[in-house]
Amino acid sequence: MDGAPEASFREVSRLQAQATDLFLKDQDVRAVTSVAGIGPLNPTSNSARLTIVLQDRAARSQTAEEIAQRLGGDVSTFHRDVERS
């Protein structure tokens, strides 16, 4: 997630937490790791990165590609919120 240049770290962190909570409610997601702010993965404080770990293949309801498409649609509103923050 990359916020607008004026987006605060606090706002990006809030939206990151909301996205993480949404992903963790999905039956096909095992875990989510997220990093916000400046660091090796993020060049600026208005950035956040999330890594989603899926359930084992046998336990999933869909393929990884289908799950990624579904989850991407679920968080499309976060993208708009970050751009406005």
C-alpha positions, 0 to 999 in steps of 0.5 A, a space after each residue: 500500500 502506497 499512500 499519497 505523499 502527504 499521507 501520515 504514517 499513522 493513517 497508513 498504519 490504521 489502513 494496514 491493520 484494517 486490511 490485515 484483519 480483513 485478510 485474516 477473516 478469509 478461510 484460505 488465509 493462514 497468516 499475514 505479515 505486514 510492515 509499515 513505514 521506512 525500512 528495507 521494504 518501504 522507501 517512505 513512511 507512507 508505505 506498507 507491505 503485506 505478505 499473505 500466507 495461504 492455507 496448504 493447497 489441500 485445505 484451500 477452497 480455490 487456487 492461489 491465483 483465484 484467492 489473490 483475485 478475490 482478496 484484491 477485490 476485497 481490499 480495493 476500497 483501502 487503495 482509495 482510502 490510502 490515496 485520499 489520506 
